[in-house]
């Protein structure tokens, strides 16, 4: 979860939708906060693995989804922008975990602290 969110673009001058289908999919970094919230909410209520996606462009983004409750992540828009995005993200994740002295990515899954 999740993929795209339906959006609308309007030309104010012509007062018509910009897209041929009137609405279209909004994806990438713009939806990341929504995707993180949805992963966290669902992970708090189910006991099945969740694949989180929506705006993952770098290793830290992927780690955020895991902390929020995802068991794995999917990469979409980043692959269009950078053909080697998955490899870069994997390497960044490994580096960040090593810097934090975390031996396994499993250690951070569903570890979000929500108390104030």
N, C-alpha and C positions, 0 to 999 in steps of 0.2 A: 504494500500500500504506500503511496497512492500513485496515480499516473498523472493525468492532467486535470485541470479544473476548467470548466467552461467559462469563457470570457466573451466580451463584446467590444468592438472598436467602432467608433462612429466618426464620420466626417461632419463636423459641426456646420460647415458651410452648405453642403448639399443636403444635410440632415438625413443621410443614408448610412447604413452599415458599410464598413470598409471591406469586410470579408464577404465572399460570394455566398457562403452558407449562413450569413448573418452572425452566427456565433462560431467560436473556434476554441481550440485547446490552448490553455496557458500552462506552460511547464517550465522546468529549469529552476534557477535560484529564486525566482519570484514566489514559488509555492513552497519553498522549504519550511518556513515556520508553520504553515498549515499541515504539511505532511508530518512534521515532527510531533505536533499536537495529536494528530490522528493516530500515529503509531503508539504514542504514550497512552492515550485513552484506551485503545483496543488491547494493548499489552497488559493493561491494568485489569482487564475483564475477561481475558481468555487464557487458556493454557496450551495454546498451539503455537508453533513457530510463525513468526511474521517476517516477511521480507519488506524492508523499508526502502522507499525511493521517493525522489522528488527534490531535485536541486542539489544533488551530490556532485560537487565539482572538484573536491580535493579530499585528502585523507581525513582531515578533521571533521568534515561534513559527515563522512561515513561513520566515524566514531560517535558522533552525536546521535545518529539514528540507533546505534547499538546501545548506547547508554539509555536512550528513551524506551528501549524494549524490543527493538528488532533483533532477530537471530541472524539475519543476513541482510545485505543491501543489494540493490540493483542500480545500475548506472545507465542513464538515458542520454539526456542532452549533452553531457560532457563528452560522450563518444562522437557526437556530431562535430563539436568544436575541436576536440583533440583526439585523433584516431588512436593514440596510445594512452588514453585517459585511464583505463582500468589498470594498466601496469603502473602508472604514476601514482594512482590512488593507493594501490596495494603497498608500494614502497613507502609512501608517505605515512600510511597507517603503521607500518612496522617501525619506522623511525620514531614516530610520536609515542608509541607504546614503549619502545626501548628507553627513550628519554624519561618517561614516567616510571620506569622500573616495573613495568607490567609484563609478565612473561607470556600471557596468552590473552587473545582478544576475548575469550570466554569470560574472563574476569570482570569485564565492564558491562556485559549484557544486562540490561534492565537494572541498572544501578543508580538511576536518577534519584537525587535527594530532593524531595518536594516539601519537606518541613522547613519552616522559616526560623 
